[in-house]
Amino acid sequence: MPVLERSDLLEELDGLLDAARGGRGAAVFVAGEAGVGKTTLVQSFLAGLDRSTRSLVGACDPLSTPRPLSPLLDVALDPRSGLSSLVDAQANPYEMFDAVLEMLRRTDHPTVLVMEDVHWADQATLDLVRYLGRRAGGTRALVICTYRDDEVGGDHPLRPVLGDLAPSREWVRRLHLKPLSVDAVAQLAKDHDADPVRVHELTGGNPFYVTELLAAGGALPATVADAVMARVERLDGDARRIVEVTSIAPRSLEVAYARELAGVDLAAAERAVHAGVLVGRGERLGFRHELARAAVEASMLPARCIELHHRMIELLEAAPRRDLARLAHHAHRTGEATTVHRYAPAAAEEAQARGAHRQAAEFYAAAIDHTGGVSPDELAELRLRLSWELYILNRPEEAAATVRAAVEHFRHRGDRVALARALSAQARVDWNLDPDLARATVEEAISLLESEPPGQPLAYAYYLAGHMNMLARRYEPAVAFAQRCLEVSRAHGLGREHELGTLALGTAELVVGDPDLGIDLLEGIVERATDDKEYRNRLVALGMLGSGGGEVRRYARAEHWLQDSIQLAGRFDEDYTAEYSTAWLARIAFERGNWDHAATLAAEVDVDGARITRLTAGGTLGRVRVRRGDPGAEELLSELAGLAADQELQHRWPITAGLAELAWLRNDAALGREIVEADYRRALATDSAWAKGELGFWMYQCGGISSPPAGAAEPFALHMSERWSEAAAAWQQIGCPYEKALALAAGGDERSLRTALHLLQRLGARPAADRIRAEMRALGIEDVPPRPRASTRSAPAMLTGRQLEVLELLRQGLTNAEIGEQLYISTKTAGHHVSAILRKLGARSRTEAAARAAVMGIDRQHP
């Protein structure tokens, strides 16, 4: 079929390839509906490449559960890729990703890497797409991904990858294929006895539909499936059998397998290809489109299909390398439980090893759905494995329901060790839903295991108990359980559990014990995790050092650890860690008085991501609004308080403190006491000096207590003990100017009040500064410095210069796309700015943002 109405797209691909030759690579997403000609476009482009350009092609499979890293496995079969040994060695996903990236970077000639049909991609392949897309600009390669945009809805796993990549990087492009015009259809129909207008009406200009309908001849069939089958029916019996057996294999089938299944010679396959029903792809046969394959498969009797799937399993079993995903697919299509259980769990383990956790969960779920031929114990073990995958996929409710079914089975069976293992798995999942229940569950597991010979299950349960008590900021049980984990793991040579125990012990010491000891233990993990295979140990330890160091106000070192964490997370595309570390950098910037920077960092964090990250970033932004006197503080912090209701105190207390401070600034001490009291009581039951200190401080400020609680952090305790100059000096040494100002102001003498007012004005802390002005006037102090004029303040609500530009266009009623055109930025970037403006102004809509900006005096002349 001629390539019509695609010349502009081919020219764009040629231009991007020229840039890649010069070292400016690109990632291109070719989108369009099924049958619109994405593959035809790419094949036409590849056909025009010169010999100096290497082309590597892989595709995703429409299997029942996609084969992990299918495109990469296809590419590895090409000897020019140099990846076959890495795949054979069963390398971990990021070793493979790094190898692909190096292949695309270190070459004298450009490479075109094609990954087709990524709407069918498994999780690991989507990770690869994101990994390469983020880095393609630094390669000599053109990475082309095709997908059906009409099948990628809001909840499709490809959607967040496209959202992350496509509009935000200059080297990422999207090409969209439109259906053919009536004129193009007329060109295709010129040698057929068909009305092109009628053909266009029936097909919508879809090239595949057009071709099938024209090839059917005579009267136009009612459906495309009818058109496909009309072509098949014109074949002789042997050629038809080749077509039928090929239809049971999504994407393509080896010629040798097709001949074996059909019992025909090679000539029959050639006739099917020459008739245009099948296409030859090297040593494989396939259909020109998945729609055609599905139509043929659906036309066969179910019994015939099941027979062919069984025979296909036999052929794949005899192959030199077992393709577990294909075997599981064909097993699933048989519908027979024993066959499914023979392959699905093994396919799940392989998917897990390759980082395809969504596919691993699907394989385990498929095995669980087919309960026949498997023992109750095996079924319970499958549920435990599935619960872990669901936990990783952030589906806690499903994970909890799955693991509880396994717990109930082992509880009734009376196997103490198996029950304890299941309880540990349940505790791990429950922590996201109910931390107190999780701790009780793991302690039940420990009580069962301590009466059995010690080993890995006991060491791991001790780690979980230590870790969970650390999260609750309970020092003695956290350290005791962590040390027991270390003792058991040392005695039984359990290296993984020993590092986990060290992690729990080090973090507990850092946040509620001896910080220097905790830092030494955690830095030891960082130093030992030098191999890329152990990068997660390094990443987790850096995260604990950064967030824990920030909590105990070791700011400089904490910022260094968090930056290292973000850099390492970026290398391995660990977005959760990068987001959480960024949220903590925002919190530290807030506490150090760098409020503009804090708000900017907090606004960069994905508020739709993990809940704890949202609480950390949102809490920081809300508290900046409180101290600046900006609108929206109460609404944001109240919303976050509801979200944090079932979380550990460490994630709630900054939000509670922010709401209490807001009440205090509004001279509503009674409300402040009401807000803070419950979490203050919870803090007293922990060993967190900083939780006791900050929550106790706001209880003190609101008149709820008159002296510091035992164990409160020293600077807060000094303030509550009315040793205000010492408190101010302590805050000065730590680096917290706002708290220093409050301590100075509490002294009450004119010099201290003036110094405090100067500090607060420099910070932009208008509400606290206004309180001090009122106090100074009440004391009869003359020449009280007035509020700075609006023209001399920094931009209200901490809007950046670019955000002020976006705000002005927003007020004019422009859409994100129109704002992007005006400012020469992408639509997505414009959307990010609009979202940040709404958050900073505390607005729920664009109209409300414009109104709030007017009230705050923000106009186009604002600096």
Secondary structure, 3 states (H helix, E strand, C coil): CCCCCCHHHHHHHHHHHHHHHCCCCEEEEEEECCCCCHHHHHHHHHHCCCCCCEEEEEECCCCCCCCCCHHHHHHHCCHHHCCHHHHHCCCCHHHHHHHHHHHHHCCCCCEEEEEECHHHCCHHHHHHHHHHHHHHHHCCEEEEEEEEHHHCCCCCCHHHHHHHHCCCCCCEEEEECCCCCHHHHHHHHCCCCCCHHHHHHHHCCCHHHHHHHHHHCCCCCCCHHHHHHHHHHCCCHHHHHHHHHHCCCCCCEEHHHHHHHHCCCHHHHHHHHHCCCEEEECCEEEECCHHHHHHHHHHCCHHHHHHHHHHHHHHHHCCCCCCHHHHHHHHHHHCCHHHHHHHHHHHHHHHHHCCCHHHHHHHHHHHHHCCCCCCHHHHHHHHHHHHHHHHHCCCHHHHHHHHHHHHHHHHHHCCHHHHHHHHHHHHHHHCCCCHHHHHHHHHHHHHHHCCCCCCHHHHHHHHHHHHHHHHCCCHHHHHHHHHHHHHHHHHCCCHHHHHHHHHHHHHHHHHHCCHHHHHHHHHHHHHHCCCHHHHHHHHHHHHHHHHHHHHCCCHHHHHHHHHHHHHHHHHCCCHHHHHHHHHHHHHHHHHCCCHHHHHHHHHHCCCCCCHHHHHHHHHHHHHHHHHHCCCCHHHHHHHHHHHCCCCCHHHHHHHHHHHHHHHHHCCCHHHHHHHHHHHHHHHHCCCCHHHHHHHHHHHHHCCCCCCCCCCCCHHHHHHHCCCHHHHHHHHHHHCCHHHHHHHHHHHCCHHHHHHHHHHHHHHCCHHHHHHHHHHHHHCCCCCCCCCCCHHHCCCHHHCCHHHHHHHHHHHCCCCHHHHHHHHCCCHHHHHHHHHHHHHHHCCCCHHHHHHHHHHCCCCCCCC
